[in-house]
Amino acid sequence: MFDKFESGKNREEKIDKFLDILAWYHSQKETPTGLYSKIGKIEERVSELNKNLSDANQSSDRLTKALNRITLAGVIVAALSLIVAIVAIILQAERIFN
């Protein structure tokens, strides 16, 4: 039964190479590996994404409020400018006709 296995230096070199590759492979892996760790990583990423979306939503709300205030200020300035222009036209027309 054991006659099929190689013996000697060549076999030892293959085993050493295999063990080196195996050690390298497992040293490159995060521990623990498996389905549950992958699910845990996915869950962490999803929770990070939800937090980022929540932060983005809050930032968007603040930006919307700021833009609404700026627009309101612009409308007020434009209305005041229009009133000043109308008063200036009325005063000039009064001066011309008197």
ABEGO torsion letter per residue (X at the ends): XAAABBBEAAAAAAAAAAAAAAAAAAAABBOBBEAAAAAAAAAAAAAAAAAAAAAAAAAAAAAAAAAAAAAAAAAAAAAAAAAAAAAAAAAAAAAAAX
